[in-house]
Amino acid sequence: MFETLPDPKLDGIIALMQAFADDPRMGKIDLGVGVYRDTSGRTPVMAAVKAAEARIVEEQESKSYLSLAGDAAFLETMRDLLLGDAVPSARVAAVGTPGGTSAVRQLCELIRLARPEATVWVSEQTWPNHVPLIRAARLDMRPYRYLDRDAGALDRAGMMADLEQVAAGDVVLLHGCCHNPTGVDLSLQDWAEIAALLERRGAVPFVDMAYQGFGEGLDADAGGLRHLAARVPEMLLSGSCSKNFGLYRERVGIAMAIVPEGERGRLAGTLAGLNRQVFAFPPDHGGRVVSTILGDPGLRVMWRQELDAMRERVAENRRGLADALREATGSDRFGFIAGQQGMFSLLPLEPAQIETLRAEHGIYMLGDGRVNMAGLNEASVPVLAQAMAGVLR
Ligand SMILES: Cc1ncc(COP(=O)(O)O)c(C=O)c1O
């Protein structure tokens, strides 16, 4: 029965990971896959996570099934972390999911159930996996302009002009912070203008938050989505604990629908039903680690300090690379790197230049020029800057 299946397309990021692993050169530099790395290139288990895991192992008495929505303490502490007091809890329907990826997918399925004719608008560059996740739910998709590539900044006029085209009932996907892959974030003023536009057009925002704490700080990073949630009647929100808790392989995510109070129960039941169809119960261990940390003042402080240090390291790499490129190229055209947020930037390089960096210098980045800033350190920043100056000459 399987002979009719086409050959699967290899995912670009996975293929790059494999090519990097197979490269025997010493000093190769991995700026591909989007995981945080410390100065020695490791992705360590956070100390707060280890402490929470030890407590769970000691105290947990059962691993029997919980509810289809997952652990109530996880849902509550995550609602708090993401939304603060922007909306009353009676407006928030939430379920746990295996990672932020499944949260996006489940919310797309929710859109499909509620309004199959809706178009989902995505920023012109977006996390590559958004596209297959939306398509898998058989939803129409349209791009809106986002990045002014030469300036490394928001194409504000283009974005707003495109969003004027959304129809009532359409869905607009926004990155909560640390836009992947551009590193270009919306200001609070932009969020306020988008909120007003979506309200006027009768469209529904869908915020995907995968890097809370990696931009300016936990609360500052959520400022835009909180403004939106407080303002619009309906909103979708997906969250991931992969990066800010370093729980990548534990698969910890949350899918939320923020709705008028009377509709919360129906939405919570529908989301639980969608979980039932795919994986039934969300994984528990990682979510329990998160709620243990967030619910304990001591562990929370420890975690925040570790997260602050990760954020600062990435910001330092950004400043270092911008300075090194200024020196190596004699121009300020890469100054934008220092001002962007989060782990990623999209470098304005041609495919042939990206290939030369890989072939001649062992520097691996995605085919569109996306680099993971956390993959750099003091030693590799000048190597990258010199190599880039070379291919740009
Ligand atoms: C924008 C965005 N959304 C969601 C995710 C989902 O991450 P995960 O499924 O590992 O929680 C990612 C991960 O790279 C991301 O960049």
The ligand as a Tripos MOL2 file, in Angstrom:
@<TRIPOS>MOLECULE
LIG
   16    16     1     0     0
SMALL
NO_CHARGES

@<TRIPOS>ATOM
      1 C1          8.0290   30.4680   16.6120 C.3       1 LIG1
      2 C2          8.0530   29.1120   17.2310 C.ar      1 LIG1
      3 N1          6.8950   28.5670   17.6460 N.ar      1 LIG1
      4 C3          6.8510   27.3640   18.2110 C.ar      1 LIG1
      5 C4          7.9850   26.6270   18.3940 C.ar      1 LIG1
      6 C5          7.7980   25.2750   19.0240 C.3       1 LIG1
      7 O1          8.7380   24.7620   19.8210 O.3       1 LIG1
      8 P1          8.5280   23.3990   20.6100 P.3       1 LIG1
      9 O2          7.5770   22.5390   19.8720 O.co2     1 LIG1
     10 O3          9.8840   22.7980   20.6980 O.co2     1 LIG1
     11 O4          7.9870   23.7820   21.9580 O.co2     1 LIG1
     12 C6          9.2230   27.1240   17.9650 C.ar      1 LIG1
     13 C7         10.4550   26.3600   18.0850 C.2       1 LIG1
     14 O5         11.4440   26.5480   17.4690 O.2       1 LIG1
     15 C8          9.2480   28.4150   17.3790 C.ar      1 LIG1
     16 O6         10.3890   28.9740   16.9610 O.3       1 LIG1
@<TRIPOS>BOND
     1     1     2 1
     2     2     3 ar
     3     2    15 ar
     4     3     4 ar
     5     4     5 ar
     6     5     6 1
     7     5    12 ar
     8     6     7 1
     9     7     8 1
    10     8     9 2
    11     8    10 1
    12     8    11 1
    13    12    13 1
    14    12    15 ar
    15    13    14 2
    16    15    16 1
@<TRIPOS>SUBSTRUCTURE
     1 LIG1         1 GROUP 0 **** ****
